[in-house]
Amino acid sequence: MKNLNLLFLLLAVSLVACKTQKIPPKPQPVPQEAAAPATPAKPIAAPKPTAKPISVSSKEERFSAAQGETADYGSNKYFVILGSFSVLENAQRLKGTLASEGFHPVILKNESGMFRVCGNSYSEENDARSRIAEVRTQFSKYSDIWLLIKKQ
């Protein structure tokens, strides 16, 4: 009788403890798009003001134009950032790409040594946010675009 109870207990424990876990399948890697042949740059229209602010990541920091850059951003406080790099050569490579796509990029350097590639700068936050939405629509590869606010 004692053996039968022990056998029943072991059977119950094994049924409860040995549940299979459902593991979701791993996502398949997305193939890289082949590089498209260069097309003439389209003129980029000025942003249209919107009533509702666009959801955008933003950061406030102090910065200046990187060495060799001439930045005339005047009183502009809002900067559309398309790339951020710790190596100047990488920032310069993106700057060249952006120039061929119709942007007027400038490389900025923050206090901690990061190089920010700025596509446009604005004095009004809504204008900058509208431009970010426009770039996201026209250039899906720049979906991680963000807003840099000049710290006083």
N, C-alpha and C positions, 0 to 999 in steps of 0.2 A: 504494500500500500504506500509506504514511504517512497519507494522508487517510482511508483506511478505518479505521485504528486510532484516529485522532483522532475520527472520527464515532462509533465504538463507545464510546469513553471518554466523550464528551459525552452520549450516550444513556444510559449506565449512571449517570452522575452525576445527570442530570435525573430518572431514575426513582427514585433513592434520595432525593434532596433534596426532591422535591415531594410528600411525603406529606400528606394532608389530616388536619387535627386534628379530633377529635371534641369539639365544644364543647357542654357540657350546656345544655339550655334554661333560660332565666331562670324563676325561680319566679313564679307568678301572685300578685298582691297579694290579701291576704285582706280581704274587705269588712268594714267596721266594723259592729258590731252596733248595731242601733237602740236608743236609750235605752229601757229598760223602765220602765213606769209605776211610780211609788213604791208599795211595798207596806209594810204595817206591819212594824216591826222585830221579828224573832224574838228571844226571849231566848237568850243565848249561854251554853251550859253550861260549867261549870268543866272545865279540862283533866284528863284521866286520866293518871296516871303511867305511863310505859313503861319497860321494862327496857333497850331498845336506844335510844341517842340518835339523833335524827332528823338527817339531813344538812342543814345550814343554814349559810349564809354568816354570819360573825360578825366583829365589830370591837370592839376595846376602846379607849375614849376617855373623856376628862373632859368633863362637860357640866353644865348647870344648866337650870332652867326658863326658858323664853323670857319676855321682858318681857310682863307682863299675864297670865301663866299661874300658876295655883296647883297645884303638884305636890306631893302628899303620897305619895312613894314610899318613905318610911321607910328601912328597911335593905335594900330590894330592890336587887339588883345586875344583874339580867337584864331587858332591855327589848325588847319585840317592836316592831320598826320597820316601818311600812307605807309610809313615804315620806320622802324626804330632799330638801330644797330650799335654794337659796341666797337665795330671796326669801320673806320672811315671809308675804306675802299668799297665795302658792301653798300654803304649809303650812296656813294658816288655812282655805283652801278645802277641802283634803283632810280637815282636822279636822271641818268641818261635814258632809261626806259620811259620814265614819266614825260620827259621832254619830247620824246618821239611820239607820245600819245596826246600831245596838245596841252599838257600842264606847263606851268612855269615854276618848277620846283626850286626850293632853297634848302640847304642842309643847316640845321640848327644844332648846337651842342649845349646840353644841360650841365648843371653844376657837378653831376656825378660822372660826366664823361660820355654819356650816351648821345649818339647822333640821331636826330629826328629829321626825317625827310618830309618837308612841308609842301603840300600841293597848292594851297591857297591860304590867305589870311584875311580876316574880316574884323571890323570894329563892332559889329552886332552879332550876338550869339545865335539868333534865329537864322541869319544869313549863312553862318558857318554850318549849322545843323542841316539846313536845306541843301547846301552843297554836298554834305556827306551823304544825304539820302540820294541825291542825283548821281554821285559817283558810284554808290552801291548798285544803283539800277543800271548804269551804263557799263560798269566794269566789275563783273562779279568776282574777279580775282582780288579785288581790293575790299572785300567784305569786312576785313578786320580794321578798317579805317577808324580813327578816333579823333577826339577833340583835345587840343592842348590849349590851356588857358594860361596866359602870361601872368606870372606872379609879380606883384609890385614890390 
